[in-house]
Amino acid sequence: MKWSTSDATISTVSASGVVTIALTIGGELWIWGANTFGQIGDGGISSERSTPYRLLTGVSAIAAGGHFVVIYKTNGEFWTWGRNSYGQLGDGTMQNRNNPVKITF
């Protein structure tokens, strides 16, 4: 699969109603879709992306929920971002996050 100027072999894909994420064999996280609640994780809102955008590296597992994303990194860290109206991000708040936030247990 070819996106932009990078060749990426996709190992896993996850999608919600508004955002899609893909994980490459090399641990790159690619993301696209709506960004109303910061679910793209690029620091902004209301800037939909219609083409894949490489957001993170060192990722081993991914999940897309309703307007939010959760990832597990190869170093054992959990990161989340997007809508947080019910505390679903796990960061101890109910504040939406436009950038990835590390979750501690």
N, C-alpha and C positions, 0 to 999 in steps of 0.2 A: 504494500500500500504506500503511495507517495503523497505527502502533504507538504506544500510549500517547497522548501529546498532540502527537506530531510526525508530519508527513507526510513520508514518505521514499520516494524513487524509487530502487529497488534496481538496481544495474548488474551486480553479481557476487555469487555465493554460493559458499561452500566449506564442506564438512562432513567430519568424521571420524566414527568410530563413536559418539562421545559429545558432540561440540560442533559447533555450526553458527555460521558467521559470514557476515555480509552487508555489502556495501559499497554506499553510496549514491552517486549521481552527484555529490553535493557533497563526497564524501570522508569521510563518517562511517562508523565501524566499529560495527556492532551485533553482539552475541554472545549466545548462550544454550546451555544444555545442562548437562552434568555438570561438576563442579569439583573432583574428587578430587585432582588434582595441580596446581591453580591455573590450569587452562587457560582459565577465564573472565577472568583478569587483574585481578580486583577486589581483590586483596590477601588473599583468604581461601581456604579449601579446604572441601570438603564442604558447600557451600551452592549446590546446583543452582539454576539459573534456568530457569523454564519459559516466561518471556516475554523478548523481546529487550531487551537492556540496551545503551545507547550508551556505548562505552568510550573511543574516540578520534576525533579529527578529523584532517584533513590526510593521509588515507591514500589511496594510489593503487593498491595491489595487495595481495591477501590469499591465504593458504593455511592450511588446517587439516590437521594431521597426527594421528597417534595420540597423543592427549592433549596436544597442543601446537599453538601458533599462530605463524605467521610473517607479518609485514606489511612492506610497503615504503611509506614516507611520501613525500609530494610534495616534501619537502626533501632527498631522497636517502638518508635513514637507514633502516636495517633494525632492526626490533624483534621480539623473540620472548618467549614465556612458556609455562609449563606444565611438563609432565614432561620431565626431562633426564637420564634414567638412562643414556643412551648418548652424551651430549654433543651431542644433536641441536639444541639451542638455539644452539650456536656461541659461547657466552660464555666458553669456556675452562674450564668446570667440568662437573660431573655433578650439580649441585644443582638441584632443581626450583625454578621461579620462579613466585611467585603474582602478581607485577606485571610489566608489560612491561619488558624489559631491552634497552638499545641495544647492537647488535652492531657491532664495529669490525673492519675488514679490514686 
